[in-house]
């Protein structure tokens, strides 16, 4: 890894904080136009960001994971200094479907061919809060960075998430029903347990006495006293 290169890239991207925070992502076309005007793809800023990204790919600290032919990695999570997660992906084809609860901002560079990301040429692209898509690069390949406000993202399709929610509700209801039945069973069994313990006490006391247990009452071993002899006066009668 190259901590120096990674830290340099992170530092470059934090310069976008005020620009990203000032965007109205609910108006993606206007937000994209503002970013394109201030940070054009051929401008010094994005040229340097691209150089650091390519360095990261070459050195193995960026896009270091792979799944289904897509290489990706997280560069940084959101924090108080830069409230956006930053991820990188090398994409040629389609990625995993997802939803943007708070919106998404992307910037991408071509790696081969004449690619377009979700129909948009290389550069900036913006997706509104609540939008959903299957990320797709056609006509070649792209290296992309994407910024998520607060790191908010929901993976999976809309159709697959609804059954999962219903299934979870069924499981939770079943768990509550089982817990309620167990509570009723314990409550019903409690008097029987108390009665059983009470009935067992005399029996245990008798057993302890028979065995000479410490503290148990012991039967007397002294012979009974003989009755007193009759007095002389009575005997002489």
C-alpha positions as CSV (number, residue, x, y, z in Angstrom):
1,X,0.0,0.0,0.0
2,X,1.0,3.6,-0.3
3,X,-0.3,5.6,2.6
4,X,1.2,8.8,1.1
5,X,-0.7,8.4,-2.2
6,X,-3.9,7.4,-0.4
7,X,-3.7,10.3,2.0
8,X,-2.9,12.7,-0.9
9,X,-6.0,11.6,-2.7
10,X,-8.2,12.0,0.3
11,X,-6.8,15.5,0.9
12,X,-7.6,16.4,-2.7
13,X,-11.2,15.2,-2.4
14,X,-11.9,17.0,0.8
15,X,-11.6,20.2,-1.2
16,X,-15.0,19.3,-2.7
17,X,-16.7,19.5,0.7
18,X,-18.2,23.0,0.3
19,X,-19.1,22.5,-3.4
20,X,-20.9,19.2,-2.7
21,X,-22.7,20.5,0.4
22,X,-23.9,23.5,-1.6
23,X,-25.6,21.3,-4.3
24,X,-29.3,20.7,-4.5
25,X,-29.2,17.0,-5.4
26,X,-33.0,17.1,-5.9
27,X,-32.1,19.0,-9.1
28,X,-29.5,16.7,-10.6
29,X,-29.1,18.4,-14.0
30,X,-28.4,21.8,-12.3
31,X,-26.0,20.1,-9.8
32,X,-24.1,18.4,-12.6
33,X,-23.8,21.6,-14.6
34,X,-22.4,23.4,-11.6
35,X,-19.7,20.7,-11.1
36,X,-18.8,20.5,-14.8
37,X,-18.3,24.3,-14.9
38,X,-16.1,24.5,-11.8
39,X,-14.2,21.2,-12.2
40,X,-14.0,20.2,-15.9
41,X,-12.6,16.8,-16.7
42,X,-9.5,18.4,-18.4
43,X,-8.9,20.9,-15.7
44,X,-5.9,20.8,-13.4
45,X,-7.9,19.6,-10.4
46,X,-9.5,16.5,-11.9
47,X,-6.3,15.7,-13.9
48,X,-4.4,15.4,-10.6
49,X,-7.3,13.4,-8.9
50,X,-7.2,11.0,-11.9
51,X,-3.4,10.6,-11.6
52,X,-3.7,9.7,-7.9
53,X,-6.5,7.3,-8.6
54,X,-4.5,5.5,-11.3
55,X,-1.5,5.4,-9.0
56,X,-3.7,3.7,-6.4
57,X,-4.9,1.1,-8.9
58,X,-1.3,0.3,-9.9
59,X,-0.1,0.1,-6.3
60,X,-3.0,-2.0,-5.2
61,X,-4.6,0.3,-2.6
62,X,-7.5,1.4,-4.8
63,X,-10.0,-1.0,-6.5
64,X,-8.3,-3.8,-4.7
65,X,-11.4,-6.1,-4.4
66,X,-13.2,-7.9,-7.2
67,X,-16.7,-9.4,-7.6
68,X,-18.3,-10.5,-10.9
69,X,-15.6,-8.9,-13.0
70,X,-16.1,-5.5,-11.2
71,X,-13.1,-4.1,-9.2
72,X,-13.9,-1.7,-6.4
73,X,-12.9,-0.4,-2.9
74,X,-13.8,2.2,-0.3
75,X,-11.4,5.0,-0.1
76,X,-12.9,6.6,3.0
77,X,-16.1,6.6,5.1
78,X,-18.0,9.7,6.0
79,X,-16.8,11.7,9.0
80,X,-17.3,15.2,10.5
81,X,-14.6,16.7,8.2
82,X,-16.0,15.3,5.0
83,X,-19.6,13.9,5.4
84,X,-19.5,11.8,2.3
85,X,-18.3,8.2,1.8
86,X,-15.9,7.9,-1.2
87,X,-15.7,4.7,-3.2
88,X,-13.9,3.8,-6.4
89,X,-14.9,1.3,-9.1
90,X,-13.4,0.1,-12.4
91,X,-16.5,-0.8,-14.5
92,X,-17.1,-2.0,-18.0
93,X,-20.6,-3.5,-18.1
94,X,-23.1,-3.5,-15.2
95,X,-22.8,-3.3,-11.5
96,X,-25.1,-4.1,-8.6
97,X,-28.5,-2.4,-8.5
98,X,-29.0,0.0,-5.6
99,X,-31.0,3.0,-4.3
100,X,-29.7,6.4,-3.2
101,X,-31.6,7.5,-0.1
102,X,-29.8,10.8,0.0
103,X,-28.6,11.0,-3.6
104,X,-25.2,10.2,-5.3
105,X,-22.5,12.2,-7.1
106,X,-20.1,10.5,-9.5
107,X,-17.0,11.6,-11.4
108,X,-15.5,9.2,-14.0
109,X,-12.6,8.9,-16.5
110,X,-12.4,6.7,-19.6
111,X,-10.0,3.7,-19.4
112,X,-10.7,2.4,-22.8
113,X,-13.1,3.0,-25.8
114,X,-15.7,5.7,-25.8
115,X,-17.6,4.9,-22.6
116,X,-20.7,6.4,-21.1
117,X,-21.9,5.9,-17.6
118,X,-25.6,5.4,-17.4
119,X,-25.8,7.3,-20.7
120,X,-23.6,10.2,-19.5
121,X,-20.2,10.9,-21.0
122,X,-17.1,10.9,-18.8
123,X,-17.1,13.7,-16.2
124,X,-19.7,14.4,-13.5
125,X,-23.1,12.7,-13.0
126,X,-25.6,13.3,-10.3
127,X,-28.5,11.1,-9.0
128,X,-31.4,12.6,-6.9
129,X,-32.3,11.4,-3.4
130,X,-34.6,8.4,-3.6
131,X,-33.4,7.4,-7.1
132,X,-32.5,3.9,-8.0
133,X,-30.4,2.4,-10.8
134,X,-28.2,-0.4,-12.1
135,X,-24.9,1.3,-12.7
136,X,-23.8,0.6,-16.3
137,X,-20.9,1.5,-18.5
138,X,-21.3,1.0,-22.2
139,X,-18.9,1.5,-25.1
140,X,-15.7,0.8,-23.1
141,X,-14.5,1.1,-19.5
142,X,-14.4,3.7,-16.8
143,X,-12.7,4.5,-13.5
144,X,-15.3,6.1,-11.3
145,X,-15.4,7.8,-7.9
146,X,-18.8,8.1,-6.2
147,X,-19.8,10.2,-3.2
148,X,-22.7,9.3,-1.0
149,X,-24.0,11.8,1.6
150,X,-23.7,10.2,5.0
151,X,-22.6,6.9,3.2
152,X,-26.3,6.2,2.6
153,X,-27.0,3.4,0.1
154,X,-29.5,0.5,-0.2
155,X,-28.4,-2.5,-2.2
156,X,-30.7,-4.7,-4.1
157,X,-33.7,-4.3,-6.4
158,X,-37.1,-2.9,-5.3
159,X,-38.8,-6.2,-6.0
160,X,-36.4,-8.2,-3.9
161,X,-36.6,-5.9,-0.9
162,X,-40.3,-6.1,-0.5
163,X,-40.6,-9.9,0.0
164,X,-37.6,-9.7,2.3
165,X,-39.4,-7.1,4.4
166,X,-42.5,-9.3,4.6
167,X,-40.5,-12.4,5.5
168,X,-38.8,-10.5,8.3
169,X,-42.2,-9.3,9.6
170,X,-43.4,-12.9,9.6
171,X,-40.4,-14.1,11.5
172,X,-40.7,-11.4,14.1
173,X,-44.4,-12.1,14.6
174,X,-43.7,-15.8,15.1
175,X,-41.0,-15.0,17.6
176,X,-43.3,-12.8,19.6
177,X,-46.0,-15.5,19.6
178,X,-43.6,-18.2,20.8
179,X,-42.3,-15.9,23.6
180,X,-45.9,-15.3,24.7
181,X,-46.7,-19.0,24.8
182,X,-43.6,-19.7,26.8
183,X,-44.6,-17.0,29.3
184,X,-48.1,-18.5,29.7
185,X,-46.6,-22.0,30.2
186,X,-44.2,-20.8,32.9
187,X,-47.0,-18.9,34.7
188,X,-49.2,-22.0,34.7
189,X,-46.5,-24.3,35.9
190,X,-45.4,-22.0,38.8
191,X,-48.1,-23.1,41.4
192,X,-47.4,-26.8,40.6
193,X,-43.7,-26.3,41.3
194,X,-44.4,-24.5,44.6
195,X,-46.9,-27.2,45.7
196,X,-44.4,-29.9,44.8
197,X,-41.6,-28.3,46.8
198,X,-43.9,-27.9,49.8
199,X,-44.9,-31.5,49.7
200,X,-41.3,-32.6,49.5
201,X,-40.2,-30.8,52.7
202,X,-41.7,-33.2,55.3
203,X,-40.4,-36.2,53.4
204,X,-36.9,-34.7,53.3
205,X,-37.1,-33.9,57.1
206,X,-38.0,-37.6,57.8
207,X,-35.2,-38.9,55.6
208,X,-32.7,-36.5,57.3
209,X,-33.8,-37.7,60.8
210,X,-33.4,-41.3,59.8
211,X,-30.0,-40.7,58.4
212,X,-28.8,-38.7,61.4
213,X,-28.3,-35.6,59.4
214,X,-26.9,-32.6,61.3
215,X,-29.6,-30.4,62.7
216,X,-32.2,-33.1,62.4
217,X,-34.1,-34.0,65.6
218,X,-32.8,-37.2,67.1
219,X,-34.9,-39.9,68.8
220,X,-34.1,-40.4,72.5
221,X,-31.9,-43.5,73.3
222,X,-32.3,-43.4,77.1
223,X,-34.3,-46.3,78.6
224,X,-37.6,-45.2,80.2
225,X,-37.4,-44.5,83.9
226,X,-38.7,-47.2,86.2
227,X,-41.7,-46.3,88.2
228,X,-40.9,-45.3,91.8
229,X,-40.9,-48.0,94.4
230,X,-43.9,-48.0,96.8
231,X,-43.2,-46.3,100.1
232,X,-42.7,-48.4,103.2
233,X,-45.9,-47.1,104.6
234,X,-47.8,-48.4,101.7
235,X,-46.0,-51.7,101.7
236,X,-46.8,-52.4,105.4
237,X,-50.5,-52.2,104.8
